Amino acid sequence: MNGRARLLSRACTTGWGDWIHGELWLLPSSLVRRRLGFVATVANGKGPTVVWPLPEADVTEAAAEQIRAEHRTNTVLPLADIASARIHRGFASDRVSLRMKDGAQHKLLWLSADPAYDVLVDALAPWLRRP
């Protein structure tokens, strides 16, 4: 599937033990996290790292899979494979926790200054567990 991907953050990590920022993209059928590196992490500061209107790009599923292969912390999470999601707004960072249908769990964190939270609340609405 091809489609317009929206860049939600350039300060996304895969957990508290991952201090190197990456891009967080929302594709029509998946979430993609792509590692950037130490220099980009330092340059991001406290954000925001993206602003409205969100940057967009044409991204194919094949390109997303190539991104996954580039680094062990790169992630492609098909929306159709999500069993449930929890999203949390924090003071300095926001996060989403995903439980996949196969039982795997994933956590993505980003700077609260980025617009990812609002976009993901809408995009993940079918899977969000409410407290």
C-alpha positions as CSV (number, residue, x, y, z in Angstrom):
1,M,0.0,0.0,0.0
2,N,1.3,3.4,-0.9
3,G,0.2,6.7,0.7
4,R,1.2,9.9,2.3
5,A,3.1,9.5,5.5
6,R,3.0,12.2,8.1
7,L,6.1,13.0,10.3
8,L,4.9,13.2,13.9
9,S,8.2,13.7,15.7
10,R,12.0,13.7,15.2
11,A,12.5,12.9,18.9
12,C,11.0,9.4,19.2
13,T,12.7,6.6,21.2
14,T,11.7,3.0,21.8
15,G,11.8,3.1,25.6
16,W,13.6,4.7,28.6
17,G,16.8,2.7,27.8
18,D,17.0,4.1,24.2
19,W,18.3,7.7,24.3
20,I,18.9,8.2,20.6
21,H,16.1,10.0,18.9
22,G,14.4,8.9,15.7
23,E,11.6,9.9,13.4
24,L,8.0,8.8,14.1
25,W,6.0,8.5,10.9
26,L,2.3,7.6,10.6
27,L,1.6,5.8,7.4
28,P,-1.9,4.9,6.2
29,S,-1.3,1.3,7.5
30,S,1.5,1.5,10.0
31,L,3.6,3.4,12.5
32,V,7.3,3.6,11.6
33,R,10.1,4.6,13.9
34,R,13.5,5.4,12.2
35,R,16.6,6.0,14.2
36,L,18.5,9.3,13.5
37,G,21.6,9.3,15.6
38,F,23.4,11.2,18.4
39,V,24.0,14.5,16.6
40,A,20.2,14.8,15.7
41,T,19.4,13.9,19.3
42,V,21.5,16.7,20.7
43,A,20.2,19.1,18.1
44,N,16.6,18.4,19.1
45,G,17.0,19.9,22.5
46,K,13.5,20.2,24.1
47,G,11.7,20.5,20.8
48,P,9.4,20.9,19.1
49,T,11.1,18.9,16.3
50,V,8.2,19.2,13.8
51,V,5.5,21.8,13.5
52,W,2.1,22.2,11.7
53,P,1.5,21.6,9.0
54,L,3.1,18.2,9.5
55,P,5.8,17.2,7.0
56,E,4.6,14.6,4.5
57,A,6.3,12.1,2.2
58,D,5.3,9.3,-0.1
59,V,6.3,6.1,1.6
60,T,5.7,2.6,0.4
61,E,5.5,-0.4,2.5
62,A,8.7,-1.7,0.9
63,A,10.5,1.5,2.0
64,A,9.1,1.0,5.5
65,E,10.5,-2.5,5.6
66,Q,13.9,-1.2,4.4
67,I,13.9,1.3,7.3
68,R,13.2,-1.6,9.7
69,A,16.3,-3.4,8.4
70,E,18.6,-0.4,8.9
71,H,18.9,-0.6,12.7
72,R,17.7,-2.8,15.5
73,T,15.7,0.0,17.1
74,N,13.8,0.9,13.9
75,T,10.3,-0.4,14.1
76,V,7.4,-0.9,11.7
77,L,4.1,-1.5,13.5
78,P,1.2,-2.4,11.2
79,L,-2.0,-0.9,12.5
80,A,-4.0,-4.0,11.6
81,D,-1.8,-6.0,14.0
82,I,-2.6,-3.8,17.1
83,A,-4.7,-5.5,19.7
84,S,-4.8,-2.6,22.1
85,A,-3.1,0.8,22.8
86,R,-2.5,3.1,25.7
87,I,-1.4,6.7,25.2
88,H,-0.1,9.0,28.0
89,R,0.6,12.7,28.0
90,G,3.5,13.7,30.2
91,F,5.3,16.9,31.2
92,A,8.4,16.4,29.1
93,S,7.6,13.3,27.0
94,D,4.5,11.6,25.8
95,R,4.2,7.9,25.1
96,V,2.2,5.2,23.5
97,S,2.2,1.5,24.5
98,L,1.0,-1.0,22.0
99,R,0.1,-4.6,22.5
100,M,0.1,-6.5,19.2
101,K,-2.2,-9.4,18.3
102,D,0.8,-11.8,18.5
103,G,1.4,-10.7,22.1
104,A,4.4,-8.5,21.4
105,Q,4.6,-5.1,23.2
106,H,6.1,-1.9,22.0
107,K,6.6,1.5,23.6
108,L,7.3,4.7,21.7
109,L,8.2,8.0,23.5
110,W,8.6,11.5,22.0
111,L,8.9,15.1,23.3
112,S,5.7,16.6,24.5
113,A,6.4,19.7,22.4
114,D,5.8,17.6,19.3
115,P,2.2,17.2,17.9
116,A,2.3,13.4,17.9
117,Y,-0.1,12.9,20.8
118,D,-3.1,14.6,19.2
119,V,-2.6,12.9,15.9
120,L,-2.1,9.4,17.5
121,V,-5.2,9.8,19.7
122,D,-7.2,10.0,16.5
123,A,-5.3,7.4,14.5
124,L,-5.3,4.8,17.3
125,A,-8.9,5.5,18.5
126,P,-10.1,2.0,17.6
127,W,-7.5,0.3,19.8
128,L,-7.2,2.8,22.7
129,R,-8.0,1.4,26.2
130,R,-9.7,3.9,28.3
131,P,-8.9,4.1,32.1
